[in-house]
Amino acid sequence: MLLGTVEHKDLTPHLREIADDLYPKVDPAFMPHFQKYMGLLGNIPKHCETFFPYYFSIWFDNKLGPRLTELARLAIAQGTQCQLCLAVRYTPEVSESDISAIPGVDAATLSAEERAVVRFAAAFGNNHHAITEEHFVELKKYFSDEQITELLMWSAMALGLGRILKVTQLVDASCPLPEPSKAQWTQAA
């Protein structure tokens, strides 16, 4: 880790409350890494206290709903191979069979709407230059402009926070890394 972190006991009460709410949702094997992540954020408590209400709002209080939001987050994580993102589950509405379907974006467990979201989020997280008008045409079959804009904002948040983990070396060789997918992420089904 390239930056210092704040111990859990020294986090502000607000950040400690957020951490305590999130910790039960983290795979125990990744808990030390997630604790470091919260400790990293402890370096900027004032900013976190203004950031987290927005972050949780775009995540949990949007017009996409919890299943689509989680599928988008996990599609980005599959591509970036963010170990912490892959290890955390935030809604029981997404099963492990759904998650295993994400690399190929072709499983029967995903609806056409869900496949459109996963294809878009995967491209956003892996090669945003590959996003074309066709991605938006497909999304507009199922979603309003408001929902698509929420998907854009959420994708940016999920991608950016995952990148923070990597560039600060919060995730390292001791943090298990899933085998990268060989699937073509942006191909339409």
BATOR-419381 format. One record per residue: residue number from 1; z, x, y of N, C-alpha, C in turn. Coordinates in Angstrom, 2 decimals, always signed. Layout:
BEGIN
pos	n.Z	n.X	n.Y	ca.Z	ca.X	ca.Y	c.Z	c.X	c.Y
NUM	Z	X	Y	Z	X	Y	Z	X	Y
...
This chain:
BEGIN
pos	n.Z	n.X	n.Y	ca.Z	ca.X	ca.Y	c.Z	c.X	c.Y
1	+0.00	+0.86	-1.18	+0.00	+0.00	+0.00	+0.00	+0.90	+1.23
2	-0.89	+0.62	+2.14	-1.07	+1.47	+3.31	-0.16	+1.12	+4.48
3	+0.45	-0.05	+4.44	+1.34	-0.48	+5.51	+2.71	-0.82	+4.95
4	+3.71	-0.72	+5.79	+5.05	-1.10	+5.38	+5.18	-2.61	+5.24
5	+6.17	-3.04	+4.48	+6.42	-4.47	+4.30	+7.87	-4.77	+4.61
6	+8.12	-6.03	+4.89	+9.46	-6.51	+5.20	+10.07	-7.08	+3.92
7	+11.28	-6.70	+3.61	+11.97	-7.24	+2.43	+12.17	-8.75	+2.58
8	+12.17	-9.45	+1.47	+12.32	-10.91	+1.48	+13.54	-11.34	+2.29
9	+14.65	-10.67	+2.08	+15.89	-11.03	+2.78	+15.79	-10.84	+4.28
10	+14.84	-10.00	+4.73	+14.67	-9.72	+6.15	+13.55	-10.52	+6.81
11	+12.85	-11.35	+6.02	+11.83	-12.21	+6.61	+12.51	-13.22	+7.53
12	+11.77	-13.71	+8.50	+12.33	-14.76	+9.36	+12.61	-15.98	+8.48
13	+13.50	-16.85	+8.88	+13.77	-18.05	+8.07	+12.50	-18.85	+7.76
14	+11.60	-18.94	+8.72	+10.35	-19.69	+8.51	+9.50	-19.03	+7.42
15	+9.31	-17.72	+7.49	+8.52	-17.04	+6.47	+9.21	-17.04	+5.11
16	+10.52	-16.93	+5.10	+11.25	-17.00	+3.83	+11.06	-18.37	+3.18
17	+11.06	-19.42	+3.99	+10.85	-20.78	+3.47	+9.45	-20.92	+2.87
18	+8.45	-20.38	+3.56	+7.08	-20.42	+3.05	+6.99	-19.64	+1.74
19	+7.56	-18.45	+1.72	+7.53	-17.63	+0.50	+8.22	-18.35	-0.65
20	+9.39	-18.90	-0.39	+10.13	-19.58	-1.46	+9.38	-20.80	-1.99
21	+8.58	-21.43	-1.13	+7.78	-22.56	-1.58	+6.59	-22.09	-2.43
22	+6.02	-20.95	-2.09	+4.84	-20.46	-2.80	+5.17	-19.71	-4.10
23	+6.29	-19.03	-4.15	+6.60	-18.19	-5.31	+6.51	-18.92	-6.65
24	+6.99	-20.16	-6.77	+6.88	-20.82	-8.09	+5.45	-21.07	-8.54
25	+4.49	-20.97	-7.63	+3.09	-21.23	-7.96	+2.35	-19.97	-8.39
26	+3.02	-18.84	-8.38	+2.39	-17.55	-8.66	+2.68	-17.14	-10.10
27	+1.66	-16.66	-10.78	+1.83	-16.10	-12.12	+2.88	-14.99	-12.04
28	+3.92	-15.04	-12.88	+4.98	-14.03	-12.79	+4.50	-12.58	-12.88
29	+3.41	-12.35	-13.57	+2.89	-10.98	-13.67	+2.43	-10.44	-12.31
30	+2.11	-11.34	-11.40	+1.61	-10.93	-10.09	+2.66	-11.06	-8.99
31	+3.86	-11.49	-9.36	+4.89	-11.73	-8.35	+5.17	-10.50	-7.49
32	+5.30	-9.29	-8.04	+5.56	-8.14	-7.16	+4.48	-7.96	-6.08
33	+3.24	-8.22	-6.44	+2.15	-8.09	-5.48	+2.22	-9.19	-4.42
34	+2.53	-10.39	-4.85	+2.62	-11.50	-3.91	+3.80	-11.29	-2.96
35	+4.90	-10.76	-3.47	+6.05	-10.46	-2.61	+5.69	-9.41	-1.56
36	+4.90	-8.42	-1.96	+4.43	-7.42	-1.00	+3.54	-8.07	+0.07
37	+2.72	-9.00	-0.37	+1.84	-9.71	+0.56	+2.67	-10.47	+1.60
38	+3.66	-11.19	+1.14	+4.53	-11.90	+2.09	+5.27	-10.90	+2.97
39	+5.66	-9.77	+2.41	+6.31	-8.72	+3.19	+5.39	-8.12	+4.24
40	+4.11	-7.99	+3.90	+3.13	-7.52	+4.87	+3.05	-8.50	+6.04
41	+2.99	-9.78	+5.72	+2.93	-10.79	+6.77	+4.22	-10.82	+7.59
42	+5.31	-10.36	+6.99	+6.58	-10.27	+7.71	+6.52	-9.31	+8.88
43	+5.51	-8.44	+8.92	+5.32	-7.54	+10.06	+4.92	-8.30	+11.33
44	+4.38	-9.49	+11.17	+3.91	-10.27	+12.32	+4.44	-11.70	+12.27
45	+5.75	-11.88	+12.27	+6.30	-13.21	+12.09	+5.87	-14.22	+13.15
46	+5.77	-13.79	+14.39	+5.37	-14.72	+15.46	+3.97	-15.27	+15.18
47	+3.06	-14.39	+14.79	+1.69	-14.83	+14.51	+1.65	-15.72	+13.27
48	+2.43	-15.38	+12.27	+2.47	-16.19	+11.05	+3.01	-17.58	+11.32
49	+3.97	-17.67	+12.21	+4.55	-18.98	+12.51	+3.55	-19.89	+13.22
50	+2.56	-19.33	+13.89	+1.51	-20.16	+14.48	+0.32	-20.29	+13.53
51	+0.09	-19.27	+12.70	-1.05	-19.28	+11.79	-0.83	-20.22	+10.60
52	+0.32	-20.14	+9.96	+0.53	-20.89	+8.72	+0.40	-22.40	+8.88
53	+0.86	-23.03	+9.96	+0.61	-24.47	+10.07	-0.88	-24.82	+10.05
54	-1.69	-24.01	+10.74	-3.14	-24.24	+10.70	-3.68	-23.98	+9.29
55	-3.29	-22.87	+8.73	-3.77	-22.47	+7.40	-3.47	-23.53	+6.36
56	-2.22	-24.00	+6.34	-1.85	-25.02	+5.35	-2.52	-26.35	+5.65
57	-2.78	-26.63	+6.92	-3.47	-27.87	+7.28	-4.91	-27.86	+6.77
58	-5.63	-26.77	+7.02	-7.03	-26.70	+6.57	-7.08	-26.64	+5.04
59	-6.02	-26.17	+4.42	-5.96	-26.06	+2.97	-5.56	-27.38	+2.32
60	-4.47	-27.97	+2.76	-3.89	-29.10	+2.05	-4.11	-30.45	+2.73
61	-4.58	-30.47	+3.97	-4.74	-31.73	+4.69	-6.16	-31.82	+5.25
62	-7.12	-31.84	+4.34	-8.51	-31.90	+4.76	-9.19	-33.07	+4.06
63	-10.41	-33.33	+4.43	-11.15	-34.46	+3.86	-11.86	-34.10	+2.55
64	-11.77	-32.85	+2.14	-12.34	-32.44	+0.86	-11.44	-32.81	-0.30
65	-10.15	-32.79	-0.07	-9.18	-33.07	-1.12	-8.77	-31.81	-1.86
66	-7.66	-31.90	-2.60	-7.10	-30.70	-3.24	-7.99	-30.09	-4.32
67	-8.68	-30.90	-5.08	-9.49	-30.35	-6.17	-10.66	-29.52	-5.63
68	-11.41	-30.07	-4.69	-12.55	-29.34	-4.14	-12.11	-28.10	-3.38
69	-11.02	-28.22	-2.65	-10.51	-27.07	-1.90	-10.11	-25.95	-2.84
70	-9.43	-26.31	-3.93	-9.01	-25.30	-4.90	-10.21	-24.69	-5.63
71	-11.19	-25.51	-5.97	-12.39	-24.97	-6.62	-13.11	-23.99	-5.70
72	-13.19	-24.31	-4.41	-13.83	-23.39	-3.46	-13.05	-22.08	-3.39
73	-11.73	-22.17	-3.30	-10.89	-20.97	-3.22	-11.09	-20.10	-4.46
74	-11.09	-20.71	-5.62	-11.22	-19.95	-6.86	-12.64	-19.41	-7.05
75	-13.65	-20.11	-6.53	-15.02	-19.58	-6.60	-15.13	-18.31	-5.77
76	-14.51	-18.31	-4.61	-14.52	-17.10	-3.78	-13.74	-15.99	-4.49
77	-12.60	-16.33	-5.06	-11.77	-15.33	-5.75	-12.49	-14.74	-6.97
78	-13.25	-15.56	-7.67	-13.99	-15.05	-8.83	-14.97	-13.96	-8.38
79	-15.59	-14.18	-7.26	-16.57	-13.21	-6.78	-15.95	-11.96	-6.18
80	-14.91	-12.15	-5.38	-14.28	-10.99	-4.75	-13.35	-10.27	-5.70
81	-13.00	-10.94	-6.80	-12.06	-10.41	-7.79	-10.70	-10.11	-7.16
82	-10.29	-10.96	-6.23	-8.95	-10.83	-5.65	-7.95	-11.27	-6.72
83	-7.21	-10.30	-7.23	-6.31	-10.56	-8.34	-5.25	-11.61	-8.00
84	-4.67	-11.53	-6.83	-3.65	-12.51	-6.46	-4.25	-13.90	-6.34
85	-5.41	-13.99	-5.73	-6.06	-15.30	-5.59	-6.37	-15.90	-6.95
86	-6.79	-15.08	-7.88	-7.09	-15.57	-9.22	-5.85	-15.96	-10.01
87	-4.72	-15.37	-9.66	-3.50	-15.59	-10.43	-2.71	-16.82	-10.01
88	-3.03	-17.39	-8.86	-2.24	-18.48	-8.32	-2.98	-19.80	-8.52
89	-2.24	-20.84	-8.89	-2.78	-22.19	-9.03	-2.00	-23.11	-8.11
90	-2.71	-23.80	-7.23	-2.05	-24.64	-6.23	-2.14	-26.13	-6.51
91	-2.92	-26.54	-7.48	-2.99	-27.96	-7.79	-3.24	-28.14	-9.29
92	-2.53	-29.10	-9.88	-2.79	-29.38	-11.30	-4.11	-30.12	-11.51
93	-4.78	-30.49	-10.43	-6.05	-31.21	-10.52	-7.19	-30.31	-10.99
94	-6.96	-29.01	-11.02	-7.97	-28.07	-11.49	-7.42	-27.43	-12.76
95	-8.13	-27.64	-13.86	-7.68	-27.12	-15.15	-8.26	-25.73	-15.40
96	-7.72	-25.07	-16.39	-8.25	-23.75	-16.76	-9.69	-23.85	-17.25
97	-10.07	-24.97	-17.87	-11.47	-25.12	-18.29	-12.38	-25.27	-17.06
98	-11.88	-25.91	-16.01	-12.65	-25.97	-14.76	-12.84	-24.57	-14.20
99	-11.77	-23.80	-14.20	-11.82	-22.45	-13.64	-12.76	-21.56	-14.44
100	-12.73	-21.69	-15.76	-13.64	-20.88	-16.57	-15.09	-21.31	-16.37
101	-15.32	-22.52	-15.86	-16.68	-22.99	-15.60	-17.24	-22.42	-14.31
102	-16.39	-21.93	-13.43	-16.84	-21.51	-12.11	-17.90	-20.41	-12.15
103	-17.77	-19.36	-12.93	-18.80	-18.31	-12.86	-20.21	-18.83	-13.14
104	-20.37	-19.71	-14.09	-21.70	-20.22	-14.41	-22.09	-21.45	-13.62
105	-21.15	-22.10	-12.99	-21.37	-23.30	-12.20	-22.21	-24.31	-12.97
106	-21.94	-24.45	-14.25	-22.77	-25.35	-15.04	-21.97	-26.17	-16.04
107	-20.67	-26.12	-15.97	-19.87	-26.80	-16.98	-19.84	-28.30	-16.76
108	-19.72	-29.01	-17.84	-19.63	-30.46	-17.78	-18.34	-30.92	-17.11
109	-17.35	-30.03	-16.99	-16.10	-30.43	-16.35	-16.26	-30.59	-14.85
110	-17.33	-30.05	-14.26	-17.55	-30.15	-12.83	-18.61	-31.20	-12.52
111	-18.33	-32.04	-11.53	-19.32	-33.02	-11.09	-20.39	-32.34	-10.26
112	-21.44	-33.06	-9.94	-22.50	-32.50	-9.10	-21.96	-32.08	-7.74
113	-21.06	-32.88	-7.17	-20.44	-32.54	-5.88	-19.64	-31.25	-5.99
114	-18.89	-31.13	-7.08	-18.07	-29.93	-7.29	-18.95	-28.70	-7.50
115	-20.03	-28.85	-8.24	-20.94	-27.72	-8.44	-21.54	-27.28	-7.10
116	-21.86	-28.22	-6.22	-22.40	-27.87	-4.90	-21.39	-27.06	-4.11
117	-20.14	-27.47	-4.14	-19.07	-26.75	-3.42	-18.89	-25.36	-4.01
118	-18.84	-25.27	-5.32	-18.63	-23.98	-5.98	-19.80	-23.04	-5.71
119	-21.02	-23.54	-5.79	-22.18	-22.69	-5.50	-22.12	-22.16	-4.07
120	-21.79	-23.04	-3.13	-21.73	-22.63	-1.74	-20.61	-21.61	-1.53
121	-19.41	-21.91	-2.01	-18.26	-21.01	-1.81	-18.50	-19.66	-2.48
122	-19.10	-19.68	-3.66	-19.39	-18.42	-4.35	-20.36	-17.58	-3.54
123	-21.38	-18.20	-2.99	-22.34	-17.46	-2.16	-21.66	-16.98	-0.88
124	-20.83	-17.81	-0.29	-20.12	-17.43	+0.94	-19.26	-16.19	+0.68
125	-18.60	-16.15	-0.46	-17.71	-15.05	-0.78	-18.38	-13.81	-1.31
126	-19.60	-13.94	-1.80	-20.26	-12.81	-2.44	-21.42	-12.24	-1.65
127	-22.21	-13.11	-1.08	-23.37	-12.66	-0.32	-23.78	-13.77	+0.63
128	-23.10	-13.82	+1.75	-23.38	-14.89	+2.71	-24.81	-14.85	+3.23
129	-25.47	-13.71	+3.11	-26.87	-13.63	+3.51	-27.77	-14.46	+2.58
130	-27.28	-14.77	+1.40	-28.06	-15.55	+0.44	-27.92	-17.06	+0.67
131	-27.06	-17.47	+1.57	-26.92	-18.91	+1.84	-28.14	-19.36	+2.62
132	-28.73	-20.42	+2.10	-29.97	-20.92	+2.68	-29.80	-22.37	+3.10
133	-30.84	-22.88	+3.70	-30.86	-24.30	+4.08	-30.64	-25.19	+2.86
134	-31.10	-24.74	+1.70	-30.96	-25.53	+0.48	-29.49	-25.77	+0.12
135	-28.64	-24.79	+0.40	-27.21	-24.99	+0.16	-26.70	-26.17	+0.99
136	-27.12	-26.22	+2.24	-26.67	-27.30	+3.13	-27.30	-28.63	+2.75
137	-28.54	-28.62	+2.33	-29.19	-29.85	+1.87	-28.41	-30.41	+0.68
138	-28.06	-29.54	-0.25	-27.30	-29.98	-1.41	-25.92	-30.52	-1.00
139	-25.21	-29.79	-0.13	-23.90	-30.25	+0.32	-23.99	-31.59	+1.04
140	-25.03	-31.79	+1.85	-25.17	-33.02	+2.62	-25.46	-34.24	+1.74
141	-25.86	-34.03	+0.50	-26.03	-35.15	-0.42	-24.70	-35.83	-0.69
142	-23.61	-35.06	-0.59	-22.29	-35.56	-1.00	-21.25	-35.57	+0.11
143	-21.44	-34.77	+1.15	-20.38	-34.56	+2.12	-20.86	-34.77	+3.55
144	-19.91	-35.17	+4.39	-20.18	-35.34	+5.81	-20.20	-33.97	+6.50
145	-20.70	-33.95	+7.72	-20.67	-32.71	+8.49	-19.23	-32.23	+8.68
146	-18.31	-33.17	+8.86	-16.90	-32.80	+9.01	-16.39	-32.09	+7.75
147	-16.70	-32.63	+6.59	-16.26	-32.01	+5.35	-16.89	-30.64	+5.14
148	-18.16	-30.51	+5.47	-18.84	-29.23	+5.30	-18.26	-28.20	+6.26
149	-17.93	-28.62	+7.47	-17.30	-27.70	+8.41	-15.92	-27.29	+7.92
150	-15.19	-28.22	+7.33	-13.90	-27.85	+6.72	-14.11	-26.84	+5.59
151	-15.14	-27.04	+4.80	-15.45	-26.09	+3.73	-15.76	-24.71	+4.30
152	-16.51	-24.67	+5.39	-16.80	-23.39	+6.05	-15.53	-22.70	+6.51
153	-14.66	-23.44	+7.19	-13.42	-22.85	+7.70	-12.53	-22.39	+6.55
154	-12.42	-23.22	+5.53	-11.57	-22.86	+4.39	-12.13	-21.63	+3.68
155	-13.44	-21.58	+3.52	-14.05	-20.43	+2.86	-13.79	-19.15	+3.64
156	-13.88	-19.24	+4.95	-13.61	-18.06	+5.79	-12.16	-17.61	+5.64
157	-11.23	-18.56	+5.59	-9.82	-18.22	+5.45	-9.56	-17.58	+4.08
158	-10.06	-18.19	+3.03	-9.83	-17.67	+1.68	-10.44	-16.28	+1.52
159	-11.63	-16.09	+2.02	-12.29	-14.79	+1.91	-11.55	-13.74	+2.72
160	-11.22	-14.07	+3.95	-10.57	-13.10	+4.83	-9.21	-12.66	+4.34
161	-8.40	-13.59	+3.90	-7.06	-13.22	+3.42	-7.14	-12.40	+2.13
162	-8.10	-12.72	+1.28	-8.29	-11.91	+0.08	-8.71	-10.49	+0.41
163	-9.52	-10.34	+1.43	-9.95	-9.00	+1.83	-8.79	-8.18	+2.40
164	-7.87	-8.84	+3.09	-6.69	-8.13	+3.60	-5.95	-7.46	+2.45
165	-5.80	-8.18	+1.35	-5.09	-7.63	+0.20	-5.75	-6.35	-0.31
166	-7.06	-6.36	-0.34	-7.79	-5.20	-0.86	-7.74	-4.02	+0.10
167	-8.03	-4.25	+1.39	-8.12	-3.12	+2.31	-6.77	-2.49	+2.60
168	-5.68	-3.22	+2.44	-4.35	-2.63	+2.62	-3.84	-2.01	+1.33
169	-4.65	-2.07	+0.29	-4.32	-1.56	-1.04	-3.09	-2.24	-1.63
170	-2.90	-3.50	-1.27	-1.81	-4.26	-1.85	-2.09	-4.53	-3.32
171	-3.36	-4.67	-3.66	-3.74	-4.76	-5.06	-4.28	-3.39	-5.46
172	-3.90	-2.93	-6.63	-4.28	-1.59	-7.06	-4.50	-1.57	-8.56
173	-4.59	-0.39	-9.09	-4.87	-0.25	-10.52	-3.79	-0.88	-11.39
174	-2.56	-0.99	-10.88	-1.50	-1.58	-11.68	-1.55	-3.10	-11.66
175	-2.39	-3.66	-10.83	-2.56	-5.11	-10.75	-3.74	-5.47	-11.64
176	-3.52	-6.19	-12.74	-4.59	-6.45	-13.70	-5.82	-7.07	-13.04
177	-6.96	-6.58	-13.42	-8.20	-7.08	-12.85	-9.01	-7.77	-13.94
178	-9.37	-9.05	-13.74	-10.20	-9.73	-14.74	-11.56	-9.06	-14.84
179	-12.20	-9.23	-15.96	-13.55	-8.70	-16.17	-14.51	-9.41	-15.21
180	-15.26	-8.67	-14.41	-16.19	-9.31	-13.47	-17.24	-10.14	-14.21
181	-17.61	-11.24	-13.61	-18.61	-12.12	-14.19	-20.00	-11.50	-14.03
182	-20.82	-11.72	-15.01	-22.20	-11.26	-14.92	-23.12	-12.40	-14.51
183	-22.52	-13.56	-14.21	-23.32	-14.74	-13.84	-23.98	-14.56	-12.48
184	-25.10	-15.17	-12.31	-25.76	-15.21	-11.00	-25.11	-16.33	-10.21
185	-24.29	-15.94	-9.25	-23.44	-16.90	-8.53	-24.19	-17.89	-7.68
186	-25.29	-17.52	-7.13	-25.92	-18.39	-6.15	-27.12	-19.16	-6.70
187	-27.37	-19.07	-7.96	-28.49	-19.82	-8.53	-28.10	-21.28	-8.69
188	-29.00	-22.15	-8.35	-28.76	-23.60	-8.54	-28.82	-23.93	-10.02
189	-28.03	-24.93	-10.41	-28.04	-25.33	-11.82	-29.21	-26.23	-12.11
